[in-house]
């Protein structure tokens, strides 16, 4: 990547190199896409997302599907398309809830809460925050 290295990206790179599970590695790469989207590095984020989608579209797995929706949502949100971002975060939330993946559900609920906050929809924000905090742990720092 041609992005200035951050501690977060360096930790993700180390975790990707350390894991022997290719699905886990691609979930970590999707987290990189989330970060790149949030930082406005849209070309790099889209390129990495396209590579991940190409690998996983034929044989989707729940973890990668959730993270790919989250990553696309970040690109949409920080690219100025909050409505499309909301759709992606809702998809991620529904997939993770249906699959019984609380850590992933907590992350998507946290971002749904953020979007509700931006819309000044405090009731929805509180609902999503309650979900995010009730099912996340201190280890789920990405959600918290």
C-alpha positions, 0 to 999 in steps of 0.5 A: 500500500502507498498509505503512510503506515499507522499503528493500526495498519501495522498491527493488522499486517502483523496479524495477517502474517501470523494467521494460517487461516486464509478466511481470518486473513481476509477478514483482517484485510477487510478491516484494513479496507474499513480503515482506508475508507475512513481515512479517505484512501478510496482508490486503495480501499476499493482495489483491496475490496475488489480483490477480496470480493473476487476471492469470496463471491464464488464461495461466500463465508459469513465472516467475510460477507459481514466484513465485506459489507462493513468495508463497502459501507465505510467506503460509501459513508466516508465517500458521502453516500450515507444511504448506501452505507446504511444499507451495507451496515444493515446487511452486515448486522442482519447476516451476523445476527442470523449467523449468531456472530456476536462480535460481528453483530456488535461492530455493525450495531455500533456503526448503525448507532453512529449513523443514527446519531448523525441523523439525530435519531436518538431512539434508534441510536440508543437501541443499537448502542444497547445491542453493541454494548450488551453483546460485545466484550472488552476484547471487541475493541473494534465495536467499542 
